[in-house]
Amino acid sequence: MITRIALDAMSGDFGPTVTVPAALHVLSENDQVHLILVGDEAALTEHLSQASAAIKPRLSIRHTSQVVAMDELPSHALRNKKDSSMRVAINLVKEKEADACVSAGNTGALMATARYVLKTLPGIDRPAIITALPNMRNSYTYMLDLGANVEVSPEHLFQFAVMGGVLASAVKNVSTPRVGLLNVGEEEIKGNDCVRDAARLLTAADSINYIGFVEGDDIYKGTVDVVVCDGFVGNVALKTSEGVAKMISHYVKESFTQNILTRIVAFIALPILNHLRRRIDPRRYNGASLLGLRGIVIKSHGGADQLAFANAIKEAIREVEQNVPARIADQLDTFLNEKRQVG
């Protein structure tokens, strides 16, 4: 079957200059995908001159007259931008004309619009933002929430754990993903009341492979498949990680360009440096999922280039193929049945 993905082609820092080439790249690699470019038809057509005859039948345009600005208030976008590329792309998912939506636009507006249009799954109070981060075991660790929910309850953290576990199971093919709660220590007495209460809920759920509290370094050790936290902590941890990665890259480059001798060493080590750069390249992991909705919405980094945005599209395709929303709903039903039996 053909997978249909609606692309918010006008949003992000670069708009069609990135989204259209990325779309063409994905179509050239996968002949089972149809991409719907949502945005200003004239602007999009201008960037489609490189599309081959073989690709064009699997590419369509849905014209819109508005764009949500990157600094626009979510409430304003929700009320006044009903014909924006973002809103229409999400509408296509609701109307079953698309299987998923990908946008590099304003995160707050995307979350607010997606939640308003698609609604949350039964048993889910709030959607959460999740992404994959590389770890030391040549794999990756899923982490949520990354900024959608600054204040949460223990029940919200429990729901995040369910959703994160389902996504890890679907994409990583791990039957029982290891789930950990991010905390200031591994001891049971550590952390605030919310985290400790969430731990009790997870411990009582037989269907979740809860391994206990984890600390920040566990995100990259690969000792856990899913790290759960509130959006405040998750966003700070993510941005700190990005900053550390940039600092290390800066120091490595600085060290290898100090003098003629270090430049020679850099030339010799170039294959190793290129391999390292590819492994930690954040563009490879671009594409955060808005989990908990009655549809698939993928958030690309606003400054994504062609490679990064193409990877966000591929993430959408994987989640469609694995039917992630339905699997989350099924897992929640399992927990409800467990509660009834205990009761």
NORRA-V774950 format. One record per backbone hydrogen bond with DSSP energy under -0.5 kcal/mol. CO is the residue of the C=O (numbers start at 0). NH is the residue of the N-H. Records with the same first field share a line. If there is no record, write none. Layout:
CO->NH / NH
This chain:
1->3
2->4 / 33
3->98 / 99
4->6 / 35
5->7 / 101
6->8 / 37
7->10 / 103
10->14
13->16
14->17 / 18
15->19 / 20
17->21
18->22
19->23
20->24
21->25
22->26
23->27
24->28
25->28 / 29
29->32
31->2
33->4
34->36 / 59
35->6 / 37
36->38 / 61
37->8 / 9
38->63
39->43
40->44
41->45
42->46
43->46
44->47
47->50
51->54 / 55
52->56
54->57
55->58
57->34
59->36
60->62
61->38
65->84
66->68
68->71
72->76
73->77
74->78
75->79
76->80
80->83
82->64 / 65
83->87
84->88
85->89
86->90
87->91
88->92
89->92 / 93
90->94
91->96 / 97
92->95
98->295
99->5
100->297
101->7
102->299
105->109
106->110
107->111
108->112
109->113
110->114
111->115
112->116
113->117 / 118
114->118
118->293
120->123
122->124
127->129 / 290
128->144 / 145
129->288
130->142
132->140
134->137
138->134
140->132
141->226
142->130
143->228
148->230
152->156
153->157
154->158
155->159
156->160
157->161
158->162
159->163
160->164
161->165
162->166
163->167
164->168
165->169
166->170
167->171 / 173
168->172
172->174
173->176
176->208
177->224 / 225
178->210 / 211
179->181 / 227
180->213
186->189
191->195
192->196
193->197
194->198
195->199
196->200
197->201
198->202
199->203
201->204
203->205
204->207
207->209
208->178
211->180
213->182
214->217
215->218
216->219 / 220
217->221 / 222
219->135
224->141
225->179 / 227
226->143
227->181
229->233
230->234
231->235
232->236
233->237
234->238
235->239
236->240
237->241
238->242
239->243
240->244
241->245
242->246
243->247
244->248
245->249
246->250
247->251
248->252
249->253
250->254
251->255
252->256
253->256
254->257
258->262
259->263
260->264
261->265
262->266
263->267
264->268
266->269
268->272
269->273
270->274
271->275
272->276
273->277
274->278
275->279
276->280
277->280
280->283
281->284
282->285
287->298
288->129 / 290
289->292
290->127
291->120
292->294
294->296
295->100
296->289
297->102 / 299
298->287
300->303
301->12
304->308
305->309
306->310
307->311
308->312
309->313
310->314
311->315
312->316
313->317
314->318
315->319
316->320
317->321
318->323
319->322
322->326
323->327
324->328
325->329
326->330
327->331
328->332
329->333
330->334
331->335
332->336
333->337
334->338
335->339
336->340
337->341
338->342
